[in-house]
Amino acid sequence: MPDLSINLAGLKLANPTMTCSGTCGYAFEYADFMDLSQLGAFVTKSITREERRGNEPTRIVETRAGMLNAIGLANVGLKRFLDEKVPQLRKMPCPVIVNVAGHSFDEYTETVAAMNGLDCAAGVELNVSCPNVKDGLTFGTHPGRLKELVAEVKKVLPSKPLIVKLSPNVEDITVTAKAAIEGGADVLSLVNTFTAMAIDIHKKRPRLANVTGGLSGPAIKPIALHLVSRVYRTVAKHTGTPLIGMGGVQTWQDAAEFVLAGATGVSIGTALFVDPATPNKVVTGLSDYLQKQGIERLTDLVGALQMPGDEPRKTPYP
Ligand SMILES: Cc1cc2nc3c(=O)[nH]c(=O)nc-3n(C[C@H](O)[C@H](O)[C@H](O)COP(=O)(O)O)c2cc1C
């Protein structure tokens, strides 16, 4: 059997599959539909310091090639997370990564600090696609501010990997990727959703109450793949920063593309709404693929994409 295990800055996972934050609840919501023990890691919904009701409905709209959501970070908040969700997360049959969001430096650091000593949190993923309450500017789209935020957060999470989740809604994602690494990110995950909208032509109004939302699913896969490839080749390969790729992964072939482009881990989100067993199928498909290709370890495939002008890789594999 090929070795599918990966190492994300010290966080060892049995295989590369993860759930995308916000698409799989906090813990066991999908337990009847997917084998959680076969996940590389489970990633929780974003947690904020305070409980949030989120945006008014309509918050989700289906489009032909994916999904538009404007949930507005509805979540139970830190206190209820610790009281109600952590006892469940302790029973998870796979490592848990807690996704944290915030609207100020203090909110981020206070919430992340609570995760440092938490036995069931193997790592933290930072959702930086949130506006700062002070000036409305999004943390993840301003390199200077992003670097400062990551540095502050890293101080309160000295003993666990910090994953910074990049927004694709920027001019050049390699600039924010560099800023996050300079701030102290151990791992980068990419990408979050793309800002988009849908219009009800009969009512002549936006279909989402929030007007705009985040597009996810098959429509964004080729763009997400390109961004992973760019960040890998321009930044992550040189700094040795592992990447978690996501955006429209539906099949093991999609996952294999992300790995070839440079992703060590692969997360699955919108596809779960169609088939919650997708991560389990991705594991089986990747294993068969490696076996057929005569590749012993998945990690040998990370970034193995041959670009025009590249030197052939010094591995025995094709
Ligand atoms: C309904 C929904 C809710 C989401 N909520 C969050 C969230 O709370 N925090 C976060 O970091 N990303 C959130 N995301 C973004 C996903 O984690 C992921 O980055 C994105 O959907 C791309 O992957 P996919 O195409 O496989 O869904 C959400 C996505 C969806 C569809």
PDBQT file of the ligand as one rigid body, heavy atoms in Angstrom, charges set to zero:
ROOT
HETATM    1  C1  LIG A 401     -21.273  27.378   3.259  1.00  0.00    +0.000 C 
HETATM    2  C2  LIG A 401     -19.827  27.731   3.410  1.00  0.00    +0.000 A 
HETATM    3  C3  LIG A 401     -19.356  28.244   4.608  1.00  0.00    +0.000 A 
HETATM    4  C4  LIG A 401     -18.003  28.564   4.764  1.00  0.00    +0.000 A 
HETATM    5  N1  LIG A 401     -17.566  29.029   5.972  1.00  0.00    +0.000 NA
HETATM    6  C5  LIG A 401     -16.242  29.252   6.161  1.00  0.00    +0.000 A 
HETATM    7  C6  LIG A 401     -15.749  29.614   7.444  1.00  0.00    +0.000 A 
HETATM    8  O1  LIG A 401     -16.492  29.718   8.423  1.00  0.00    +0.000 OA
HETATM    9  N2  LIG A 401     -14.411  29.848   7.567  1.00  0.00    +0.000 N 
HETATM   10  C7  LIG A 401     -13.529  29.706   6.522  1.00  0.00    +0.000 A 
HETATM   11  O2  LIG A 401     -12.318  29.894   6.712  1.00  0.00    +0.000 OA
HETATM   12  N3  LIG A 401     -13.981  29.334   5.292  1.00  0.00    +0.000 NA
HETATM   13  C8  LIG A 401     -15.299  29.102   5.096  1.00  0.00    +0.000 A 
HETATM   14  N4  LIG A 401     -15.744  28.690   3.857  1.00  0.00    +0.000 N 
HETATM   15  C9  LIG A 401     -14.785  28.537   2.740  1.00  0.00    +0.000 C 
HETATM   16  C10 LIG A 401     -14.342  27.083   2.596  1.00  0.00    +0.000 C 
HETATM   17  O3  LIG A 401     -13.686  26.635   3.766  1.00  0.00    +0.000 OA
HETATM   18  C11 LIG A 401     -13.425  26.890   1.361  1.00  0.00    +0.000 C 
HETATM   19  O4  LIG A 401     -12.274  27.708   1.508  1.00  0.00    +0.000 OA
HETATM   20  C12 LIG A 401     -14.093  27.242   0.046  1.00  0.00    +0.000 C 
HETATM   21  O5  LIG A 401     -15.461  26.877   0.071  1.00  0.00    +0.000 OA
HETATM   22  C13 LIG A 401     -13.422  26.579  -1.162  1.00  0.00    +0.000 C 
HETATM   23  O6  LIG A 401     -13.488  25.170  -1.125  1.00  0.00    +0.000 OA
HETATM   24  P1  LIG A 401     -14.674  24.311  -1.826  1.00  0.00    +0.000 P 
HETATM   25  O7  LIG A 401     -14.838  24.835  -3.227  1.00  0.00    +0.000 OA
HETATM   26  O8  LIG A 401     -14.222  22.878  -1.769  1.00  0.00    +0.000 OA
HETATM   27  O9  LIG A 401     -15.910  24.542  -1.015  1.00  0.00    +0.000 OA
HETATM   28  C14 LIG A 401     -17.105  28.367   3.677  1.00  0.00    +0.000 A 
HETATM   29  C15 LIG A 401     -17.587  27.855   2.465  1.00  0.00    +0.000 A 
HETATM   30  C16 LIG A 401     -18.922  27.525   2.322  1.00  0.00    +0.000 A 
HETATM   31  C17 LIG A 401     -19.394  26.945   1.005  1.00  0.00    +0.000 C 
ENDROOT
TORSDOF 0
